[in-house]
Amino acid sequence: MNDQQLLRYSRHILLDALGVEGQQSILDSHALIIGAGGLGSPAALYLASAGIGKITLVDDDSVDFTNLQRQIMHCEARVGMAKAESGRQALAAINPEIEVVPLIRRLAGAELGALVASADLVLDCTDNFATRHAINRACVQHRKPLVSGAAIRFDGQVSVYDLRRDDAPCYHCLFPEGEDVEEVRCAVMGVFAPLTGIVGSMQAAEALKLAAGIGQPLNGRLLLLDALSMEWRSVKFRRDPECAVCRPDSRVRSGDWRETEVDQGAPACRL
């Protein structure tokens, strides 16, 4: 680090658990953030300010006026602009030293896999189960840590799936694909603006811990927040030995996974 970086990140460096080595690991890391909305906004802003060396920001949507209530990376002047490019501008204004790569398109399976393989860690900031499961399959195949968050109405949740570990559960272990789960979107159900900030900031915190190799990540734990009562619950879970995605003999674990287009959700609203 040069003198300017030592000054910029001095409050991190003062932390005994992090220090110069931890901050250098953050600077050397590449985070893939999928979704540049309510969760992706605070997550990306904090990762940029903390010095993550490279951020790939993926979103095929454009900034809508209704997004401004909670998607703090965007502003009224950029309504109509692609969210990934709006995000790039916001992150560059906070920390021009980092590299931000905006990807303005819907991902297909092979491209998603290549992006996951190129990153050190992945943040799922999307809002639908099909996308979350596609991201999970790619992270399992390439053994990349996944930080997943969700927020709707007044309810939020966050967890980490550190798929570098043989005993780590994956997203499919906790939320099996194909179950009869009702999709809910904020365009219909609404979402409390600060809730997305809380969950997205927690995703950034977990990502920074993973990048620096410090603390205990939320691996095998699901944190649930009821923002109306401001009560937290922690639920422990384990890897499902029969999981079709992450068990040792699965096609995904062995690298033979199906080519699946990622549906990033309705453009009217993304968490």
MIKOLKOL-575259 format. One record per residue (C-alpha): residue number from 1; residue in three letters; chain; x, y, z. Coordinates in pm, whole numbers. Layout:
(NUM,'ala','A',(X,Y,Z));
...
This chain:
(1,'met','A',(0,0,0));
(2,'asn','A',(113,353,-71));
(3,'asp','A',(88,642,175));
(4,'gln','A',(-251,754,45));
(5,'gln','A',(-394,405,86));
(6,'leu','A',(-248,373,436));
(7,'leu','A',(-430,695,525));
(8,'arg','A',(-757,606,351));
(9,'tyr','A',(-783,267,518));
(10,'ser','A',(-622,365,849));
(11,'arg','A',(-935,292,1054));
(12,'his','A',(-931,-64,921));
(13,'ile','A',(-560,-100,980));
(14,'leu','A',(-605,4,1344));
(15,'leu','A',(-825,-302,1402));
(16,'asp','A',(-609,-577,1553));
(17,'ala','A',(-809,-849,1381));
(18,'leu','A',(-759,-688,1040));
(19,'gly','A',(-442,-479,1027));
(20,'val','A',(-224,-416,722));
(21,'glu','A',(-232,-777,601));
(22,'gly','A',(-610,-800,617));
(23,'gln','A',(-653,-470,435));
(24,'gln','A',(-408,-581,169));
(25,'ser','A',(-613,-898,120));
(26,'ile','A',(-921,-679,71));
(27,'leu','A',(-737,-467,-185));
(28,'asp','A',(-635,-782,-372));
(29,'ser','A',(-988,-927,-382));
(30,'his','A',(-1243,-941,-663));
(31,'ala','A',(-1612,-936,-566));
(32,'leu','A',(-1889,-1032,-805));
(33,'ile','A',(-2213,-855,-710));
(34,'ile','A',(-2522,-979,-892));
(35,'gly','A',(-2802,-726,-859));
(36,'ala','A',(-2755,-349,-827));
(37,'gly','A',(-3077,-265,-646));
(38,'gly','A',(-3179,-233,-283));
(39,'leu','A',(-2936,-495,-152));
(40,'gly','A',(-2663,-447,-410));
(41,'ser','A',(-2652,-71,-347));
(42,'pro','A',(-2533,-70,18));
(43,'ala','A',(-2326,-384,-36));
(44,'ala','A',(-2138,-232,-330));
(45,'leu','A',(-2098,109,-164));
(46,'tyr','A',(-1940,-40,148));
(47,'leu','A',(-1717,-278,-46));
(48,'ala','A',(-1595,10,-261));
(49,'ser','A',(-1532,238,35));
(50,'ala','A',(-1347,-45,215));
(51,'gly','A',(-1115,-94,-82));
(52,'ile','A',(-1218,-418,-253));
(53,'gly','A',(-980,-404,-547));
(54,'lys','A',(-1224,-510,-820));
(55,'ile','A',(-1604,-517,-828));
(56,'thr','A',(-1798,-671,-1114));
(57,'leu','A',(-2151,-533,-1095));
(58,'val','A',(-2417,-725,-1289));
(59,'asp','A',(-2769,-600,-1361));
(60,'asp','A',(-2974,-586,-1682));
(61,'asp','A',(-3227,-334,-1546));
(62,'ser','A',(-3247,46,-1564));
(63,'val','A',(-3299,295,-1283));
(64,'asp','A',(-3668,363,-1226));
(65,'phe','A',(-3816,650,-1023));
(66,'thr','A',(-3972,400,-779));
(67,'asn','A',(-3625,255,-706));
(68,'leu','A',(-3503,575,-541));
(69,'gln','A',(-3691,504,-215));
(70,'arg','A',(-3433,239,-122));
(71,'gln','A',(-3171,184,-393));
(72,'ile','A',(-2922,435,-254));
(73,'met','A',(-2656,382,-521));
(74,'his','A',(-2878,560,-773));
(75,'cys','A',(-3014,915,-793));
(76,'glu','A',(-3287,1108,-972));
(77,'ala','A',(-3044,1245,-1231));
(78,'arg','A',(-2969,886,-1343));
(79,'val','A',(-3329,766,-1384));
(80,'gly','A',(-3338,569,-1710));
(81,'met','A',(-2967,483,-1697));
(82,'ala','A',(-2859,120,-1673));
(83,'lys','A',(-2823,30,-1305));
(84,'ala','A',(-2481,-126,-1355));
(85,'glu','A',(-2348,194,-1514));
(86,'ser','A',(-2519,413,-1254));
(87,'gly','A',(-2355,197,-989));
(88,'arg','A',(-2016,230,-1156));
(89,'gln','A',(-2044,608,-1141));
(90,'ala','A',(-2150,603,-775));
(91,'leu','A',(-1866,370,-674));
(92,'ala','A',(-1608,569,-871));
(93,'ala','A',(-1714,885,-686));
(94,'ile','A',(-1653,711,-351));
(95,'asn','A',(-1327,536,-438));
(96,'pro','A',(-1170,607,-778));
(97,'glu','A',(-879,369,-701));
(98,'ile','A',(-1080,50,-737));
(99,'glu','A',(-1179,-118,-1063));
(100,'val','A',(-1552,-143,-1131));
(101,'val','A',(-1675,-352,-1424));
(102,'pro','A',(-2044,-293,-1509));
(103,'leu','A',(-2220,-576,-1695));
(104,'ile','A',(-2554,-470,-1842));
(105,'arg','A',(-2708,-794,-1956));
(106,'arg','A',(-2892,-1106,-1849));
(107,'leu','A',(-2653,-1388,-1777));
(108,'ala','A',(-2667,-1737,-1922));
(109,'gly','A',(-2529,-2042,-1746));
(110,'ala','A',(-2184,-2062,-1907));
(111,'glu','A',(-2118,-1689,-1869));
(112,'leu','A',(-2235,-1694,-1510));
(113,'gly','A',(-2001,-1984,-1439));
(114,'ala','A',(-1707,-1800,-1596));
(115,'leu','A',(-1777,-1486,-1393));
(116,'val','A',(-1804,-1682,-1069));
(117,'ala','A',(-1481,-1866,-1149));
(118,'ser','A',(-1299,-1535,-1201));
(119,'ala','A',(-1412,-1384,-868));
(120,'asp','A',(-1288,-1441,-515));
(121,'leu','A',(-1636,-1412,-364));
(122,'val','A',(-1993,-1369,-483));
(123,'leu','A',(-2277,-1158,-343));
(124,'asp','A',(-2629,-1262,-440));
(125,'cys','A',(-2837,-944,-428));
(126,'thr','A',(-3116,-1066,-655));
(127,'asp','A',(-3482,-1121,-581));
(128,'asn','A',(-3600,-1452,-727));
(129,'phe','A',(-3536,-1817,-658));
(130,'ala','A',(-3442,-1919,-1012));
(131,'thr','A',(-3153,-1673,-1014));
(132,'arg','A',(-3043,-1763,-662));
(133,'his','A',(-3029,-2131,-748));
(134,'ala','A',(-2833,-2065,-1069));
(135,'ile','A',(-2580,-1857,-873));
(136,'asn','A',(-2558,-2128,-609));
(137,'arg','A',(-2487,-2399,-869));
(138,'ala','A',(-2206,-2191,-1016));
(139,'cys','A',(-2056,-2124,-672));
(140,'val','A',(-2072,-2494,-584));
(141,'gln','A',(-1904,-2592,-911));
(142,'his','A',(-1620,-2342,-870));
(143,'arg','A',(-1604,-2361,-488));
(144,'lys','A',(-1652,-1989,-432));
(145,'pro','A',(-1795,-1837,-112));
(146,'leu','A',(-2148,-1701,-158));
(147,'val','A',(-2303,-1424,52));
(148,'ser','A',(-2680,-1428,12));
(149,'gly','A',(-2936,-1174,129));
(150,'ala','A',(-3309,-1114,88));
(151,'ala','A',(-3555,-847,197));
(152,'ile','A',(-3930,-802,151));
(153,'arg','A',(-4186,-601,345));
(154,'phe','A',(-4027,-580,695));
(155,'asp','A',(-3851,-919,681));
(156,'gly','A',(-3485,-969,600));
(157,'gln','A',(-3240,-1256,598));
(158,'val','A',(-2870,-1310,532));
(159,'ser','A',(-2640,-1611,526));
(160,'val','A',(-2302,-1726,396));
(161,'tyr','A',(-2230,-2045,202));
(162,'asp','A',(-1852,-2090,214));
(163,'leu','A',(-1829,-2349,-58));
(164,'arg','A',(-1452,-2372,-29));
(165,'arg','A',(-1522,-2601,267));
(166,'asp','A',(-1618,-2965,212));
(167,'asp','A',(-1868,-2958,499));
(168,'ala','A',(-2036,-2631,401));
(169,'pro','A',(-2407,-2637,312));
(170,'cys','A',(-2518,-2468,-7));
(171,'tyr','A',(-2825,-2256,-77));
(172,'his','A',(-3007,-2562,-214));
(173,'cys','A',(-2957,-2743,120));
(174,'leu','A',(-3160,-2473,295));
(175,'phe','A',(-3405,-2383,17));
(176,'pro','A',(-3441,-2686,-213));
(177,'glu','A',(-3513,-2597,-573));
(178,'gly','A',(-3850,-2704,-702));
(179,'glu','A',(-4037,-2669,-373));
(180,'asp','A',(-4369,-2487,-387));
(181,'val','A',(-4242,-2147,-275));
(182,'glu','A',(-4443,-1835,-348));
(183,'glu','A',(-4241,-1562,-521));
(184,'val','A',(-4305,-1218,-374));
(185,'arg','A',(-4182,-890,-518));
(186,'cys','A',(-4166,-543,-372));
(187,'ala','A',(-4367,-402,-664));
(188,'val','A',(-4665,-585,-515));
(189,'met','A',(-4578,-640,-147));
(190,'gly','A',(-4363,-335,-73));
(191,'val','A',(-4036,-315,117));
(192,'phe','A',(-3921,-100,410));
(193,'ala','A',(-3640,118,275));
(194,'pro','A',(-3389,84,565));
(195,'leu','A',(-3433,-294,567));
(196,'thr','A',(-3251,-329,237));
(197,'gly','A',(-2974,-110,379));
(198,'ile','A',(-2941,-328,688));
(199,'val','A',(-2928,-656,496));
(200,'gly','A',(-2705,-522,218));
(201,'ser','A',(-2462,-376,473));
(202,'met','A',(-2447,-712,651));
(203,'gln','A',(-2367,-878,319));
(204,'ala','A',(-2079,-633,277));
(205,'ala','A',(-1955,-709,630));
(206,'glu','A',(-1957,-1083,564));
(207,'ala','A',(-1786,-1034,229));
(208,'leu','A',(-1510,-824,385));
(209,'lys','A',(-1455,-1085,658));
(210,'leu','A',(-1420,-1351,389));
(211,'ala','A',(-1184,-1135,183));
(212,'ala','A',(-963,-1055,484));
(213,'gly','A',(-985,-1404,634));
(214,'ile','A',(-1103,-1280,973));
(215,'gly','A',(-1379,-1362,1220));
(216,'gln','A',(-1650,-1624,1195));
(217,'pro','A',(-1864,-1594,881));
(218,'leu','A',(-2232,-1685,882));
(219,'asn','A',(-2159,-2027,737));
(220,'gly','A',(-2434,-2268,841));
(221,'arg','A',(-2634,-1992,1005));
(222,'leu','A',(-2931,-1796,873));
(223,'leu','A',(-2997,-1460,1037));
(224,'leu','A',(-3359,-1345,1023));
(225,'leu','A',(-3470,-990,1098));
(226,'asp','A',(-3818,-861,1177));
(227,'ala','A',(-3767,-487,1131));
(228,'leu','A',(-4108,-398,1277));
(229,'ser','A',(-4010,-535,1617));
(230,'met','A',(-3634,-508,1545));
(231,'glu','A',(-3584,-866,1659));
(232,'trp','A',(-3315,-1097,1525));
(233,'arg','A',(-3326,-1476,1513));
(234,'ser','A',(-3041,-1710,1423));
(235,'val','A',(-3114,-2051,1270));
(236,'lys','A',(-2839,-2313,1235));
(237,'phe','A',(-2844,-2560,948));
(238,'arg','A',(-2613,-2825,803));
(239,'arg','A',(-2522,-2960,464));
(240,'asp','A',(-2783,-3200,331));
(241,'pro','A',(-2599,-3526,251));
(242,'glu','A',(-2863,-3593,-16));
(243,'cys','A',(-2844,-3245,-173));
(244,'ala','A',(-2870,-3274,-550));
(245,'val','A',(-2632,-2981,-594));
(246,'cys','A',(-2347,-3009,-342));
(247,'arg','A',(-2319,-3376,-244));
(248,'pro','A',(-1982,-3517,-356));
(249,'asp','A',(-2124,-3731,-638));
(250,'ser','A',(-2357,-3464,-779));
(251,'arg','A',(-2322,-3351,-1140));
(252,'val','A',(-2283,-2990,-1029));
(253,'arg','A',(-2007,-3069,-779));
(254,'ser','A',(-1821,-3265,-1047));
(255,'gly','A',(-1852,-2982,-1296));
(256,'asp','A',(-2123,-3127,-1521));
(257,'trp','A',(-2397,-2868,-1467));
(258,'arg','A',(-2674,-2772,-1701));
(259,'glu','A',(-2675,-2458,-1913));
(260,'thr','A',(-2942,-2241,-1751));
(261,'glu','A',(-3037,-1886,-1840));
(262,'val','A',(-3053,-1659,-1539));
(263,'asp','A',(-3379,-1473,-1505));
(264,'gln','A',(-3291,-1169,-1301));
(265,'gly','A',(-3653,-1086,-1226));
(266,'ala','A',(-3914,-839,-1344));
(267,'pro','A',(-3759,-504,-1440));
(268,'ala','A',(-4020,-311,-1239));
(269,'cys','A',(-3851,-392,-910));
(270,'arg','A',(-3544,-568,-786));
(271,'leu','A',(-3457,-591,-418));
